[in-house]
Amino acid sequence: MTATTISKAPESSPGRAGRLRHAVADAWVLTGWELLHWRRNPGAVLGAVAFPLIMAVMFGFVFGSAMNVPGGGDYREFLMPGMFGQTMAMGVVTTVSVMAISATRGLTDRYRSMPMSALGPVAGRACADMVSSAIELTLMMACGLLIGWRVHNGPGPALAAAGLLLLLRFSLIWVGVWLGLRLSPEAATTAWMPMFPLTMLASTFVSPAQLPAPLRVIAEWNPLSATVTACRELFGNPGSPGGSWPAAHALELALAWPLLITAIFLPLAVRRYRRLDR
Amino acid sequence: MSHFDSLESFNPHTKERSVRSFAIEAEGLRKRYGDTHALAGFDLAVREGTVCGLLGPNGAGKTTAVRVLTTLLRADGGLARVAGFDVAREAASVRRRIGLAGQHPTVDDVLTGRENLVRWARLYRLGPRDARRRADELLERFGLVEAAAKRAKHYSGGMRRRLDLAAALILAPGVLFLDEPTTGLDPRSRSEVWSAVRDLVAGGTTVLLTTQYLEEADRLAHQIAVLDHGRVIADDTPDRLKARLGGARIEVVLSEGADLAAAGSVVARVSSGPAETDAAARRITAPVRDAAEAIAETARALREHGVAAEELAARRPTLDEVFLTLTGRPAVPDGPPDGPPDAPDAPPGTAGRARSGRPGNDGRDVTASADGGAAA
C-alpha cells in the first residue's frame, strides 16, 4: 500500500515553458486552498470589509454633512471611490502578514524543501490575494449602492474603474510579499500603522486642494489619489480635479503608478524569495 | 576523515550516480551568522535505512544543519550529499528524495486531515485522483482513517504531528528529516510519533532527527551525533556513547534532616565515578555500572546506616550530563528551551527502580528533569 501512486515526479529539470507551467499549477493549487478557507469561514471575508464599511458610514453620515465636495455634489458619492481605493491599498497589510507568518510557521520552509516551482508559493499568494480583493471590492460596491453611491457612466467605465482598483492592489501585492519576507510577524502586524495615514494623505476623503501646501503635494502625487480620482471620473462621481497636473492626468497615472510599482517590487519580491537560502 | 573518498569507490557500476551506502554525508559544513558560527566544520555520515539522532542544546546548530541538508540554506563552506546528490548544486534532485517535518506542524486547522494531505499531494504534482488515493494510503498508515473527515483543529498534538509526518511522505522519500519531532508533546503523543518513525525505518527510510532529549535519541536512533557549537563532538551508537558516559546514574533524595555525609559515603561505594551532591535539594547523583545492583545495594546500606531516603531511582544521563562529560562544561542553551515536554516516561533498561519512603510521588524521579535543571 505504500509506493503505488507516487512515481510521478519527473526527474529531468523542465525548460522555461515547463517551469512556467509548474508555477501556474502550484499557484492554482494554493489559490484553491485559500478559497476553500473562505468557503469554510465566510466570516473572514465579511470581517475584511467590516472596517472600511464602518469608515464609509462614519464619514458618509457623521462627517459627511460638514464636508465640502469640490465642485459640488453628494459627499457619499465622492467618498465611496476613496473607500474602494483605501480598501485596495490596505490589502497590502494582509499580504505582508500572511507572508511573514508563513515564513515563521515553517510553511515557507516546507514549500522550499519540496520539488515545487520556485515561483509557485509567491504566485499563489498573489492569485489568492487578487481573488479575495475582487470579492471585497464587489461587497464594498454593493454596500456603496445601499448608502447612495451611484454609477453614472454605464457598466463599461465602471468595470474599467474596478480594473484600475485591482491593478493598484496587484502592484501592492509585490510590495507586500517583499516586506513580508523581510519582516518578523510582530513587525508585520504593525504594517497598517504607516499604511493607514498614507491612505488618508490622498484624495480618499477630501480633495488634496483643501490641504496645506506640503501635505497637498504628497496627496496630489500619492498613487492612491491617481486611482481614486480616475475612478471618480469613470464612475461619474463628483470631485472634479483641483487643476494640479497629477489630478488632470489621473487616468494616465492610475495606470503608470501601479505598473511602475510592479516593475520595481515584483523582481525584488521574487529575488528575495529565491535568496531565502542565503 | 573523508567520507567521500571511500564512497566514490563503493560501487562504480551503480546506475544512479548516488552511492548506495550513505544516505546523508556532510563534510566540513560551515555557516556563519555575523559573529556566530552556527556550523563550524560539521561532519556526519548516516547509513541508508538507519536513524541518526542529532543531539544538542538550543543553539548548538541542529536546525542549521537540517536546513543546509534540506536545501533550505546554503552553507558558507563544506560539502553535503543527500540521497547521493549535492545539496548545493543538485537541490532539485535532493528535494524529490527528501521529506521534512519541521518544529512547527504545517497542518491547516480549517481543513480536514484528508484535505490537508490531498493539498500537499497536489503540490507534489500528483493528479487529483492520485492525490486522493495517496492521501488515503497515508491516513491508513498513520492510523488517522477515523479522523480523516474531521477538521485538523480537533486533532490532538500527536495526531497533528503524525499528519504533518504523512504530508512529508507523499513521495515516499528515501530520507526524512525531523526537526525536534516531539518537542512540546505529551508522553503519549510522543510515543505515537516514535512508533510512526520506527515503522518508517522498518520500511527502509533513512531518518535524521534532531532532539534535545538523550532519551529520544537513545530510543530511536542507531547512531547519535552530539552537536556543540556547530561541530559534532561525539558520533557513535547509543550503547557505546552511553558506555563512554558511564551508563546509568542513580539518584538519592534524602528525607528532611537525614545525614547527607553518611549517604554520600554509601553512594560513593557503589558508584563508578564522582558523585554530585546538591545539599539544598538533599540530592546525591552518581554514575553506576549496574543500576539494579547499585539500587539494591544503596537501599540496603542506607537502611543499615539509618539514613531515611525519600526517593531512590536509576535514570539515564541527561543531556546536561552528556555535555558535562564530553566538554567539561554544562550545556548552556542560547535561549530558553522550546517547551520541554513534561515528565517523560521511564526509559527501558533502567531496570532497578526502588523507592523508599513516600509513595505516590510519581513521574518526576526517573528521568529527572529532561530540561537539565537537575545538573544545574
Interface residues (C-beta under 8 A of the other chain):
Chain A: M1 T2 A3 T4 T5 I6 K8 A9 E11 S13 H22 A25 D26 V29 L30 W33 L36 H37 R40 N41 T104 R105 G106 L107 D109 R110 Y111 R112 S113 M114 P115 M116 G120 L276 D277 R278
Chain B: R67 T70 T71 L72 L73 R74 A92 S93 R95 R96 I98 G99 L100 G102 Q103 H104 P105 T106 D108 V110 L111 E115 R119 R122 L123 Y124 R125 L126 G127 D130 R133 R134 E137 E140 R141 A167 I170 L171 A172 F177 G203
